[in-house]
Amino acid sequence: MTIDFKLPDIGEGVAEGEIVRWIVNEGDAIREDQPMVEIMTDKATVEIGSPVTGRVAKILAKTGAVVPVHSVIVQLEKAEAAGTAARAAAPAAAAAPAASAPARAIAAQSNTSAASATILAAPATRRLARESGVDLGSVSGSGPQGRVTKDDVLAASAAAAAPVARSAAPVQAVVAAPAAVARPVAATRSFTPGSEERIAYRGIRKATGDQMVRSAFTAPHFTYVDEIDMSALYALRKEAAQLADEQGVKLTFLPFIIKALCSALRRHPTVNSTLDEKAGEIIVKSDIHVGIATDTERGLMVPVLRNAHAKSVLELASELQRLTAKARAGQASREELSGSTITITSAGSIGGLFATPIINHPEAAILGVYQIKDKPVIRDGAVVPGKIGYLSITLDHRVVDGGTAAHMMNHIKRLLENPALLVLEG
């Protein structure tokens, strides 16, 4: 019995998925729930298992193809039919001559491809490697835990495309500058004058675009910005970082800011809400689930730090580290990428003064965190050096008034400028 297996509905609002890789091949025996294929959507990358025990009859969707939900992607034979086929094929297999040299070479190449699937690399990096003809197994990863990055693939592609004459260079020249081959100075792209490139507008990029358009043209945005003296927080974080390191946790400023945000939301709960336009109701949430806008190789993703109000600064730091690492590796689950009640976007590690972020609709607010810079401040009538940063909060003006934004930011500023007060927040 042959079964047409259709791409299931694997997430809220997901209409299509990209075939990242097939974990099985045609003719393989397969058991129920065994992973068959890795699918990337605009929400997450997931593995889909087999609904039956049997055999993979025919793969209908190629690696890299984008297929709509409910499209047939593979045909499976249930165990009874597969068993019959296997028994019929057994005598022929026994009588078959030893594989020829070309066949053995093809098998070896297949095994190499299978091994590359276990290499640490994001789906976008794998796609770039396929398009560039680069074998991931031959690339030395420069990312965390040996992860292969886009730059690594670009470097390998550039090295492969280099003129053959380079191999004739004197041995001493190669020995003298090995780093020049290992990694490019900059991944600068060159274009032919008058040419253009077309990039598919789909996946995370399209999902992000659709969400931003919906938010910008639905919620009337307004942004409130304040300057905060982070000098005391800067000193506290530096001292506490050693304790965090002993527990394997990287302590940044963000957990302190999240703690202050949760305190402010308890005092101004309508900011932690959504607007149900059809019912004509503002839905105020009791739990605080903070979305963390994260820049990844696949695009912008928002893993969710759940029940942030119930966590200590160190617990927040640990959870942030775990969630952002999973998001950047393309391993965050659908549950970890949904359900936020308010979002934080942080560009502090990149730079800039401040921005006016677009709300992650249907939430009512988004907090912007920016770089802390050395600036002069006045204390007790004297000009002294200080650590100054800016925070912005963008709100849906249908739900939150300007006065609420000001009071809320004043509370956050008070806690961050006097971080010892955070211990009172539990």
Backbone torsions as a table, in degrees:
resi	resn	phi	psi	omega
1	MET	NA	122.8	-179.9
2	THR	-96.3	134.3	-179.1
3	ILE	-114.8	129.8	173.1
4	ASP	-85.8	109.5	-178.7
5	PHE	-90.9	122.1	-177.6
6	LYS	-99.0	147.6	175.7
7	LEU	-61.4	116.9	-175.9
8	PRO	-75.5	166.8	174.0
9	ASP	-75.2	101.7	-169.4
10	ILE	-103.9	17.9	177.4
11	GLY	175.3	153.9	179.8
12	GLU	-61.3	118.6	176.9
13	GLY	80.8	3.5	-178.9
14	VAL	-82.8	124.7	-177.5
15	ALA	-106.9	-18.7	-177.0
16	GLU	-154.1	165.0	177.9
17	GLY	-144.9	152.1	177.6
18	GLU	-101.1	133.7	177.4
19	ILE	-75.5	105.5	179.9
20	VAL	-76.3	-48.6	177.4
21	ARG	-163.9	151.0	172.3
22	TRP	-92.9	128.3	-179.6
23	ILE	-85.2	-20.1	178.7
24	VAL	-118.3	165.2	177.0
25	ASN	-118.4	162.9	176.0
26	GLU	-60.6	135.8	-179.7
27	GLY	93.1	-13.0	-179.9
28	ASP	-68.6	141.8	168.3
29	ALA	-74.0	146.0	-177.0
30	ILE	-144.9	144.7	179.1
31	ARG	-108.9	162.7	-178.9
32	GLU	-59.2	135.0	180.0
33	ASP	74.3	-0.7	176.7
34	GLN	-68.5	132.7	179.8
35	PRO	-58.4	131.5	-179.6
36	MET	-108.2	-42.6	-168.8
37	VAL	-148.9	147.7	176.4
38	GLU	-104.5	124.0	-175.4
39	ILE	-116.5	134.2	175.2
40	MET	-109.2	127.4	175.2
41	THR	-117.7	-176.6	177.6
42	ASP	-75.1	-3.0	-179.6
43	LYS	-105.8	-44.1	-174.2
44	ALA	-166.0	172.3	172.5
45	THR	-108.0	125.2	-174.6
46	VAL	-132.3	154.7	172.6
47	GLU	-99.1	137.3	-179.8
48	ILE	-112.5	130.9	-177.0
49	GLY	-94.7	166.8	179.7
50	SER	-77.4	139.6	178.1
51	PRO	-80.7	-11.9	-175.4
52	VAL	-139.8	166.1	169.7
53	THR	-96.5	132.8	-177.5
54	GLY	169.8	-127.9	-175.6
55	ARG	-142.6	147.3	176.0
56	VAL	-80.3	109.5	-176.8
57	ALA	-81.2	-51.2	-176.8
58	LYS	-155.0	130.3	175.6
59	ILE	-91.6	123.4	-172.9
60	LEU	-103.8	-15.8	-179.6
61	ALA	-116.8	122.2	-176.3
62	LYS	-77.5	156.5	174.4
63	THR	-58.6	131.9	-178.6
64	GLY	95.0	-13.2	-179.6
65	ALA	-74.5	144.7	173.9
66	VAL	-104.1	118.9	-174.2
67	VAL	-121.5	143.4	178.2
68	PRO	-70.3	152.7	172.9
69	VAL	-57.6	141.0	179.9
70	HIS	77.7	9.9	172.5
71	SER	-85.6	145.6	178.5
72	VAL	-73.7	124.0	-178.7
73	ILE	-112.4	-19.8	-179.8
74	VAL	-157.4	148.6	174.4
75	GLN	-107.4	132.3	-177.8
76	LEU	-119.3	146.1	172.8
77	GLU	-105.2	128.1	178.1
78	LYS	-66.7	164.0	-170.3
79	ALA	-53.3	-41.8	-177.0
80	GLU	-60.7	-50.8	-178.7
81	ALA	-66.7	-38.7	-179.2
82	ALA	-65.1	-38.0	-179.9
83	GLY	-64.7	-40.9	177.5
84	THR	-61.2	-46.2	-179.2
85	ALA	-62.9	-38.3	-178.8
86	ALA	-66.6	-39.8	179.7
87	ARG	-66.9	-36.9	179.9
88	ALA	-68.9	-32.1	-176.5
89	ALA	-82.8	-17.0	-174.5
90	ALA	-61.5	-49.2	-179.9
91	PRO	-59.1	-40.8	-179.2
92	ALA	-63.8	-38.1	-179.8
93	ALA	-66.9	-37.8	-179.1
94	ALA	-67.5	-34.5	-177.6
95	ALA	-83.9	-10.3	-175.8
96	ALA	-69.7	142.3	178.0
97	PRO	-71.0	166.6	177.6
98	ALA	-58.3	147.1	-177.8
99	ALA	-61.5	141.5	178.4
100	SER	-71.9	165.3	179.3
101	ALA	-57.6	-44.9	178.1
102	PRO	-60.9	-38.2	-179.7
103	ALA	-64.7	-41.5	178.6
104	ARG	-62.9	-36.6	179.2
105	ALA	-65.0	-41.3	179.0
106	ILE	-64.2	-41.8	179.2
107	ALA	-63.0	-40.4	178.9
108	ALA	-63.1	-40.4	178.8
109	GLN	-64.3	-38.5	178.7
110	SER	-63.9	-42.2	179.3
111	ASN	-63.1	-37.8	177.9
112	THR	-62.5	-41.4	179.1
113	SER	-63.7	-39.9	179.8
114	ALA	-64.2	-40.3	179.1
115	ALA	-63.9	-33.5	-178.6
116	SER	-65.0	-20.5	-179.1
117	ALA	-67.7	-22.6	-178.9
118	THR	-88.1	-4.6	-178.9
119	ILE	-73.6	140.8	179.1
120	LEU	-70.5	114.1	177.9
121	ALA	-165.9	140.9	178.6
122	ALA	-70.4	154.8	179.0
123	PRO	-53.7	-39.5	179.9
124	ALA	-64.9	-35.2	177.8
125	THR	-68.4	-40.9	177.4
126	ARG	-61.4	-40.9	179.7
127	ARG	-64.0	-42.7	178.5
128	LEU	-61.4	-39.6	179.0
129	ALA	-63.7	-42.1	178.3
130	ARG	-62.5	-45.8	-178.0
131	GLU	-66.5	-27.9	-177.9
132	SER	-92.9	-5.6	-178.6
133	GLY	72.2	27.7	-178.3
134	VAL	-98.9	129.1	175.7
135	ASP	-82.0	114.0	-177.7
136	LEU	-58.4	-28.6	-179.8
137	GLY	-65.2	-19.0	-178.5
138	SER	-99.0	1.3	-176.3
139	VAL	-100.3	131.9	176.3
140	SER	-87.3	117.1	-176.5
141	GLY	-76.3	136.1	179.6
142	SER	-103.4	-2.5	-178.3
143	GLY	-83.7	-177.7	179.2
144	PRO	-57.5	135.2	179.5
145	GLN	58.0	30.2	177.9
146	GLY	78.4	15.6	-178.9
147	ARG	-63.7	135.9	177.4
148	VAL	-81.7	126.7	-178.9
149	THR	-104.4	172.1	177.1
150	LYS	-59.7	-41.2	179.4
151	ASP	-61.2	-37.0	178.2
152	ASP	-62.8	-43.2	179.7
153	VAL	-66.6	-42.5	178.6
154	LEU	-62.0	-39.0	179.0
155	ALA	-65.0	-42.8	179.4
156	ALA	-65.6	-39.2	178.8
157	SER	-65.3	-41.4	179.6
158	ALA	-65.9	-38.8	179.4
159	ALA	-65.8	-38.0	-179.9
160	ALA	-69.7	-30.0	-177.4
161	ALA	-87.1	-4.4	-177.8
162	ALA	-65.1	150.9	-179.9
163	PRO	-57.5	144.2	179.3
164	VAL	-60.0	-28.5	-178.3
165	ALA	-58.6	-24.2	-179.2
166	ARG	-60.8	-32.6	-178.5
167	SER	-68.1	-15.2	179.6
168	ALA	-88.3	1.1	-179.7
169	ALA	-64.1	151.5	179.9
170	PRO	-56.6	144.8	-177.8
171	VAL	-58.3	-39.5	-177.6
172	GLN	-63.7	-28.3	178.6
173	ALA	-69.7	-39.2	179.1
174	VAL	-66.6	-42.3	-179.7
175	VAL	-67.1	-32.7	-175.4
176	ALA	-71.2	-27.1	-174.5
177	ALA	-137.4	61.8	-179.6
178	PRO	-66.2	-30.8	-176.6
179	ALA	-64.8	-26.5	-178.2
180	ALA	-66.3	-27.6	179.3
181	VAL	-87.1	-30.1	-173.4
182	ALA	-68.7	-36.8	-173.8
183	ARG	-154.4	134.3	-179.4
184	PRO	-69.8	153.6	177.7
185	VAL	-63.9	-40.6	177.3
186	ALA	-154.4	143.2	-179.0
187	ALA	-85.4	59.2	-178.9
188	THR	-79.9	133.3	179.8
189	ARG	-98.3	142.8	178.5
190	SER	-112.4	146.3	-179.3
191	PHE	-128.0	146.6	173.3
192	THR	-75.8	133.2	179.4
193	PRO	-52.1	132.7	179.0
194	GLY	85.4	-4.7	-178.6
195	SER	-90.1	170.5	176.0
196	GLU	-148.9	160.2	-179.9
197	GLU	-122.8	137.6	176.8
198	ARG	-108.7	123.4	-179.5
199	ILE	-112.5	130.5	-178.1
200	ALA	-59.1	128.7	179.0
201	TYR	-96.0	89.5	-176.2
202	ARG	-157.8	-176.1	177.9
203	GLY	63.2	-140.3	-176.5
204	ILE	-63.3	-38.6	-179.3
205	ARG	-59.6	-46.1	-179.7
206	LYS	-69.6	-39.8	179.2
207	ALA	-62.1	-42.2	177.7
208	THR	-63.5	-44.4	179.2
209	GLY	-61.2	-45.8	179.2
210	ASP	-60.9	-41.1	-179.3
211	GLN	-66.4	-40.8	-179.3
212	MET	-67.1	-40.4	178.3
213	VAL	-63.6	-44.9	-179.4
214	ARG	-60.8	-44.2	-177.9
215	SER	-67.8	-47.2	-175.8
216	ALA	-63.5	-33.6	-177.0
217	PHE	-99.8	7.1	176.4
218	THR	-111.6	-51.6	-176.0
219	ALA	-98.0	126.2	173.7
220	PRO	-70.6	111.5	-174.6
221	HIS	-84.4	143.9	162.7
222	PHE	-143.4	148.1	-174.1
223	THR	-122.7	134.2	177.3
224	TYR	-115.3	129.9	-177.0
225	VAL	-121.4	140.1	176.7
226	ASP	-137.5	151.0	177.5
227	GLU	-97.4	134.5	-174.3
228	ILE	-130.0	132.4	176.2
229	ASP	-83.3	106.6	-175.9
230	MET	-93.3	14.4	-173.3
231	SER	-58.1	-47.7	-179.7
232	ALA	-66.0	-40.6	178.2
233	LEU	-65.4	-39.0	179.1
234	TYR	-58.4	-45.1	-179.9
235	ALA	-67.7	-41.2	-179.8
236	LEU	-64.6	-45.7	-179.7
237	ARG	-62.0	-40.6	179.6
238	LYS	-61.0	-40.8	-179.9
239	GLU	-72.8	-39.5	-177.4
240	ALA	-76.7	-20.1	-176.6
241	ALA	-60.3	-33.9	-179.8
242	GLN	-65.4	-42.5	177.2
243	LEU	-62.8	-41.1	178.9
244	ALA	-64.6	-41.9	179.5
245	ASP	-59.2	-36.7	179.5
246	GLU	-63.0	-23.2	178.7
247	GLN	-102.9	11.5	177.6
248	GLY	73.9	24.8	-177.2
249	VAL	-117.5	132.4	175.3
250	LYS	-89.4	118.8	-175.7
251	LEU	-99.5	113.3	176.8
252	THR	-106.1	-174.4	177.6
253	PHE	-75.8	-23.4	-171.7
254	LEU	-60.1	-41.5	178.6
255	PRO	-59.4	-37.0	177.3
256	PHE	-65.6	-40.3	-179.8
257	ILE	-66.4	-39.8	177.7
258	ILE	-63.1	-40.6	179.3
259	LYS	-62.2	-43.0	178.3
260	ALA	-66.5	-38.1	178.5
261	LEU	-62.6	-44.8	179.7
262	CYS	-60.7	-40.3	177.8
263	SER	-62.0	-42.8	180.0
264	ALA	-66.6	-36.0	179.8
265	LEU	-68.7	-29.7	176.1
266	ARG	-66.5	-30.6	179.4
267	ARG	-86.3	-24.1	-179.5
268	HIS	-131.9	70.0	-170.2
269	PRO	-64.2	-23.0	-178.6
270	THR	-66.2	-17.2	177.0
271	VAL	-71.4	-26.5	178.8
272	ASN	-95.3	66.6	-171.5
273	SER	-150.2	173.6	171.0
274	THR	-132.7	159.4	179.0
275	LEU	-107.1	117.9	174.1
276	ASP	-90.8	96.6	-174.6
277	GLU	-66.3	-38.4	-178.0
278	LYS	-64.6	-42.4	-179.4
279	ALA	-83.9	-13.8	-177.2
280	GLY	67.3	41.2	-176.3
281	GLU	-134.8	144.1	170.6
282	ILE	-94.9	121.7	-177.1
283	ILE	-97.8	106.1	-178.8
284	VAL	-89.5	125.1	-176.4
285	LYS	-90.8	135.9	178.0
286	SER	-80.8	-35.5	178.8
287	ASP	-88.5	147.0	179.9
288	ILE	-110.3	108.3	177.9
289	HIS	-111.8	111.1	-172.2
290	VAL	-95.2	118.4	173.6
291	GLY	-79.8	136.2	-179.6
292	ILE	-113.6	103.4	179.5
293	ALA	-62.0	120.0	-172.0
294	THR	-124.3	127.1	178.3
295	ASP	-81.9	118.8	-179.7
296	THR	-125.8	171.7	178.0
297	GLU	-64.7	-23.3	179.9
298	ARG	-88.5	-10.2	-176.2
299	GLY	124.0	-168.3	-176.7
300	LEU	-76.5	125.4	176.1
301	MET	-126.9	154.6	-175.6
302	VAL	-128.4	82.2	172.4
303	PRO	-66.8	151.9	-171.5
304	VAL	-112.8	124.9	176.1
305	LEU	-91.0	102.4	-171.7
306	ARG	-81.6	145.7	177.8
307	ASN	50.2	48.7	-178.3
308	ALA	-60.8	-31.1	-178.4
309	HIS	-64.5	-21.0	-175.8
310	ALA	-98.7	7.1	-175.1
311	LYS	-112.4	149.8	174.9
312	SER	-78.3	170.4	179.1
313	VAL	-59.4	-43.1	-178.9
314	LEU	-68.3	-37.7	176.3
315	GLU	-65.7	-39.4	176.5
316	LEU	-61.8	-43.0	-179.9
317	ALA	-62.6	-43.3	180.0
318	SER	-63.9	-44.5	179.9
319	GLU	-67.8	-38.1	176.0
320	LEU	-59.8	-44.9	-179.3
321	GLN	-60.7	-43.4	-179.3
322	ARG	-66.9	-47.4	-175.5
323	LEU	-67.1	-45.6	-178.2
324	THR	-67.3	-35.0	177.2
325	ALA	-64.2	-42.0	178.7
326	LYS	-66.3	-39.6	179.4
327	ALA	-63.8	-43.9	-178.6
328	ARG	-69.0	-26.8	178.6
329	ALA	-86.6	-2.1	-178.6
330	GLY	72.3	23.4	-175.5
331	GLN	-110.7	3.3	-179.7
332	ALA	-68.6	137.7	-179.8
333	SER	-79.9	168.6	177.7
334	ARG	-60.3	-39.6	-179.4
335	GLU	-64.0	-35.0	-179.1
336	GLU	-77.5	-9.3	-178.4
337	LEU	-113.9	16.6	-178.5
338	SER	-144.8	160.3	173.9
339	GLY	94.8	11.5	179.8
340	SER	-70.3	150.8	177.2
341	THR	-108.7	-17.9	175.2
342	ILE	-157.3	151.3	-175.3
343	THR	-122.1	147.2	172.6
344	ILE	-116.4	132.6	172.5
345	THR	-119.3	128.7	-174.8
346	SER	-123.8	121.3	175.5
347	ALA	-112.9	16.5	-174.6
348	GLY	-59.4	-34.3	-178.5
349	SER	-76.3	-12.7	-178.4
350	ILE	-98.4	-47.1	179.3
351	GLY	135.8	-161.5	-179.3
352	GLY	90.9	161.6	-178.7
353	LEU	-88.8	-62.9	172.7
354	PHE	-163.5	169.0	-179.2
355	ALA	-139.8	179.7	176.6
356	THR	-123.3	81.6	-175.9
357	PRO	-62.7	155.8	175.1
358	ILE	-89.5	137.3	-177.4
359	ILE	-62.3	142.8	175.2
360	ASN	-82.2	82.5	-176.2
361	HIS	-55.4	138.9	11.4
362	PRO	-94.0	18.2	176.6
363	GLU	-63.5	165.6	-176.8
364	ALA	-100.8	-8.3	-174.9
365	ALA	-157.5	156.2	172.9
366	ILE	-141.5	131.8	-179.3
367	LEU	-99.3	129.0	177.5
368	GLY	-101.7	131.7	-179.5
369	VAL	-118.1	132.9	-172.5
370	TYR	-129.0	178.2	-172.6
371	GLN	-65.2	140.5	173.9
372	ILE	-90.9	127.5	-174.4
373	LYS	-124.9	152.7	175.1
374	ASP	-75.4	119.3	179.6
375	LYS	-142.8	153.9	176.0
376	PRO	-73.0	140.0	176.5
377	VAL	-131.8	160.3	179.1
378	ILE	-104.8	120.6	176.6
379	ARG	-129.3	123.8	-179.5
380	ASP	54.6	38.4	176.3
381	GLY	80.9	-0.3	-179.6
382	ALA	-112.6	145.4	176.6
383	VAL	-86.4	120.5	-177.8
384	VAL	-133.8	159.9	177.7
385	PRO	-71.0	145.1	179.8
386	GLY	-143.0	167.0	176.8
387	LYS	-107.6	105.1	-171.9
388	ILE	-110.1	133.3	175.6
389	GLY	-134.4	165.5	178.5
390	TYR	-119.8	142.5	170.2
391	LEU	-121.7	142.7	174.2
392	SER	-125.7	146.3	172.3
393	ILE	-128.7	122.5	178.2
394	THR	-104.2	131.6	-173.0
395	LEU	-130.2	158.5	173.5
396	ASP	-82.3	110.8	-173.2
397	HIS	-68.4	-12.9	174.9
398	ARG	-71.2	-26.0	-173.2
399	VAL	-106.8	-37.2	-172.4
400	VAL	-122.3	134.4	177.4
401	ASP	-87.1	160.7	179.8
402	GLY	-60.9	-37.2	178.9
403	GLY	-61.8	-38.0	178.2
404	THR	-63.5	-41.4	178.7
405	ALA	-60.9	-42.7	-179.4
406	ALA	-65.3	-46.0	179.6
407	HIS	-63.4	-39.8	-179.2
408	MET	-65.0	-45.2	-179.2
409	MET	-68.0	-34.2	176.0
410	ASN	-60.3	-40.1	179.8
411	HIS	-67.6	-44.1	178.0
412	ILE	-61.3	-42.3	179.7
413	LYS	-61.8	-43.1	-179.5
414	ARG	-60.1	-43.3	-178.6
415	LEU	-69.3	-39.9	-177.5
416	LEU	-75.2	-30.1	177.2
417	GLU	-80.8	-16.7	176.4
418	ASN	-132.3	69.2	-169.5
419	PRO	-63.1	-17.1	176.3
420	ALA	-61.0	-26.1	179.7
421	LEU	-67.6	-17.7	-179.7
422	LEU	-64.5	-23.5	179.4
423	VAL	-67.0	-20.2	178.5
424	LEU	-77.1	-10.5	-175.9
425	GLU	-86.3	-4.5	177.7
426	GLY	80.0	NA	NA
